[in-house]
Amino acid sequence: MTSTEIRETFHEVADLVVVPALDAAAFEARVSRARRRRTTGRLVGAVVAAALVVTAAGVGLGLDHRRVGEPLAGPQPEWPYDTQAFAFRLDGHLTVNGPSGATVTWTLAVQDVVGSTDAGVLVLDPAGRVLLVPLAEDGTPGDPVPVIGEQPVRVVRLSADGATIGWVDVAGDLHLRPVDAAGDTVSRAFPADAELVAVDDTSWLVQQGDRLWLERAGQPRTEVDPERGILGAQVAGGTVSVSTRTGVELFASTDGLRRLGTLGGSVGRLSPDGGVYAAAPSESERADGMRPGVFVLDTTTGDQTRLTGFDRTGYALGLVWRGPDRFYVLTAVPSNDLGHPLRVLQECSLAALECQTRAEDSTGTLHLPVG
């Protein structure tokens, strides 16, 4: 399909397709958090005028931190659910946007922030070790603790629900275990020519060249065969999602059979239970005519709903879930002043079907958790 054909198809879809609404009651059932007022914050740059010294007990990340943002001034719109601390990588360091809206970059250097768990945030340090960093309710990190010992890993993945960690060690063996357990549930040789793409509690996705396989211990592997080339994939609950150049395709994790597909939404993620796929258009999809914005897709029925409050001028760089209701979208917004796109972090609520800006990064170094 040529770019012109893709663009025409997007316009046809926008003009002709009536998108049904998602079942709001079903979404509400996923969420149990109390209502409260939310404030937002912005990152205003990487160069910090002053460093503050942290003397509070239990913080062992180099003892100083750099504040790079303050809560936005003025009254803020009502936000229907609690805002939790959200961790990401900025300028190669662990950075946390707290419930108050303030953003703090800590001196803990990281290769990647892997994702959030009930016990804290998983990070990959410069030596390739997987560390768990506890987070207080206000977003203050505690002392990092090795999760799987001091040995480095080749790759690490975290399940969509934050309960299971999978990694390939330097010897080339695959391991799966619950984040809060000491022993592996899976330990086996991993193909040298393969890539560990994603993990769930008892299964994992493996890409070898242009082929994708869903594997479980003691069972035959199942091939997941999208119609387009594979850009990325995820498994959660009973669903496998495969991002392609033109959109996303969804499959049943039980047998690998294709459920449905949609044009657009190649930048997206499955919810922790696999029941919803949240997405936003990529740079290439915007260039091909897809209108901006965030939408959520019911992975069983295919029903779609667009969210309000999203910055509509840019394109999506990434998306990650933080619990059953909340997900975050990182977008690139054109900026004549910077000479490169401004990165905008937005928080979206599935129950409210609404997004709000959480932070801005003028350095171009903000990266979401890799999952």
ChimeraX attribute file (.defattr): number of C-alpha atoms within 10 A of each C-alpha:
attribute: neighborCount
match mode: 1-to-1
recipient: residues
	/A:1	7
	/A:2	8
	/A:3	13
	/A:4	11
	/A:5	11
	/A:6	18
	/A:7	18
	/A:8	15
	/A:9	16
	/A:10	19
	/A:11	15
	/A:12	11
	/A:13	14
	/A:14	13
	/A:15	9
	/A:16	8
	/A:17	8
	/A:18	9
	/A:19	13
	/A:20	10
	/A:21	13
	/A:22	19
	/A:23	12
	/A:24	12
	/A:25	9
	/A:26	10
	/A:27	18
	/A:28	13
	/A:29	11
	/A:30	14
	/A:31	16
	/A:32	11
	/A:33	11
	/A:34	9
	/A:35	12
	/A:36	11
	/A:37	13
	/A:38	19
	/A:39	22
	/A:40	24
	/A:41	23
	/A:42	21
	/A:43	26
	/A:44	17
	/A:45	14
	/A:46	18
	/A:47	10
	/A:48	11
	/A:49	8
	/A:50	10
	/A:51	11
	/A:52	10
	/A:53	11
	/A:54	14
	/A:55	10
	/A:56	9
	/A:57	9
	/A:58	11
	/A:59	16
	/A:60	16
	/A:61	18
	/A:62	13
	/A:63	16
	/A:64	17
	/A:65	18
	/A:66	20
	/A:67	21
	/A:68	22
	/A:69	22
	/A:70	17
	/A:71	18
	/A:72	16
	/A:73	9
	/A:74	7
	/A:75	8
	/A:76	11
	/A:77	11
	/A:78	11
	/A:79	17
	/A:80	16
	/A:81	19
	/A:82	15
	/A:83	24
	/A:84	19
	/A:85	22
	/A:86	22
	/A:87	28
	/A:88	24
	/A:89	24
	/A:90	25
	/A:91	15
	/A:92	21
	/A:93	20
	/A:94	25
	/A:95	30
	/A:96	23
	/A:97	26
	/A:98	25
	/A:99	20
	/A:100	19
	/A:101	23
	/A:102	24
	/A:103	28
	/A:104	22
	/A:105	25
	/A:106	22
	/A:107	17
	/A:108	21
	/A:109	20
	/A:110	24
	/A:111	16
	/A:112	25
	/A:113	26
	/A:114	26
	/A:115	26
	/A:116	29
	/A:117	23
	/A:118	13
	/A:119	15
	/A:120	21
	/A:121	23
	/A:122	30
	/A:123	31
	/A:124	21
	/A:125	19
	/A:126	14
	/A:127	12
	/A:128	20
	/A:129	21
	/A:130	28
	/A:131	23
	/A:132	24
	/A:133	24
	/A:134	21
	/A:135	22
	/A:136	14
	/A:137	12
	/A:138	15
	/A:139	22
	/A:140	19
	/A:141	23
	/A:142	17
	/A:143	15
	/A:144	20
	/A:145	14
	/A:146	15
	/A:147	19
	/A:148	20
	/A:149	11
	/A:150	13
	/A:151	13
	/A:152	17
	/A:153	19
	/A:154	14
	/A:155	17
	/A:156	27
	/A:157	23
	/A:158	26
	/A:159	27
	/A:160	31
	/A:161	24
	/A:162	26
	/A:163	19
	/A:164	21
	/A:165	27
	/A:166	28
	/A:167	23
	/A:168	22
	/A:169	18
	/A:170	13
	/A:171	10
	/A:172	15
	/A:173	17
	/A:174	21
	/A:175	19
	/A:176	25
	/A:177	20
	/A:178	19
	/A:179	22
	/A:180	13
	/A:181	12
	/A:182	11
	/A:183	13
	/A:184	15
	/A:185	15
	/A:186	15
	/A:187	16
	/A:188	12
	/A:189	12
	/A:190	17
	/A:191	13
	/A:192	9
	/A:193	8
	/A:194	13
	/A:195	16
	/A:196	20
	/A:197	21
	/A:198	26
	/A:199	26
	/A:200	26
	/A:201	22
	/A:202	15
	/A:203	20
	/A:204	24
	/A:205	23
	/A:206	23
	/A:207	20
	/A:208	13
	/A:209	10
	/A:210	11
	/A:211	14
	/A:212	23
	/A:213	16
	/A:214	23
	/A:215	18
	/A:216	15
	/A:217	13
	/A:218	6
	/A:219	7
	/A:220	9
	/A:221	18
	/A:222	17
	/A:223	17
	/A:224	25
	/A:225	18
	/A:226	22
	/A:227	12
	/A:228	15
	/A:229	14
	/A:230	19
	/A:231	15
	/A:232	19
	/A:233	24
	/A:234	23
	/A:235	30
	/A:236	25
	/A:237	19
	/A:238	17
	/A:239	25
	/A:240	26
	/A:241	29
	/A:242	27
	/A:243	24
	/A:244	21
	/A:245	18
	/A:246	22
	/A:247	22
	/A:248	28
	/A:249	25
	/A:250	27
	/A:251	23
	/A:252	19
	/A:253	21
	/A:254	12
	/A:255	13
	/A:256	20
	/A:257	16
	/A:258	18
	/A:259	16
	/A:260	15
	/A:261	20
	/A:262	14
	/A:263	18
	/A:264	26
	/A:265	28
	/A:266	28
	/A:267	26
	/A:268	31
	/A:269	30
	/A:270	30
	/A:271	27
	/A:272	22
	/A:273	16
	/A:274	23
	/A:275	18
	/A:276	24
	/A:277	22
	/A:278	29
	/A:279	26
	/A:280	31
	/A:281	30
	/A:282	26
	/A:283	17
	/A:284	15
	/A:285	26
	/A:286	18
	/A:287	13
	/A:288	22
	/A:289	18
	/A:290	24
	/A:291	18
	/A:292	19
	/A:293	20
	/A:294	25
	/A:295	19
	/A:296	25
	/A:297	21
	/A:298	18
	/A:299	26
	/A:300	16
	/A:301	11
	/A:302	19
	/A:303	15
	/A:304	20
	/A:305	18
	/A:306	18
	/A:307	18
	/A:308	16
	/A:309	15
	/A:310	21
	/A:311	19
	/A:312	13
	/A:313	12
	/A:314	22
	/A:315	27
	/A:316	27
	/A:317	19
	/A:318	23
	/A:319	23
	/A:320	24
	/A:321	25
	/A:322	21
	/A:323	19
	/A:324	22
	/A:325	22
	/A:326	21
	/A:327	20
	/A:328	22
	/A:329	27
	/A:330	24
	/A:331	27
	/A:332	23
	/A:333	16
	/A:334	15
	/A:335	12
	/A:336	8
	/A:337	9
	/A:338	11
	/A:339	9
	/A:340	14
	/A:341	19
	/A:342	20
	/A:343	26
	/A:344	24
	/A:345	27
	/A:346	21
	/A:347	24
	/A:348	26
	/A:349	21
	/A:350	22
	/A:351	20
	/A:352	17
	/A:353	19
	/A:354	17
	/A:355	23
	/A:356	20
	/A:357	20
	/A:358	25
	/A:359	25
	/A:360	22
	/A:361	21
	/A:362	19
	/A:363	18
	/A:364	18
	/A:365	14
	/A:366	22
	/A:367	20
	/A:368	22
	/A:369	22
	/A:370	17
	/A:371	24
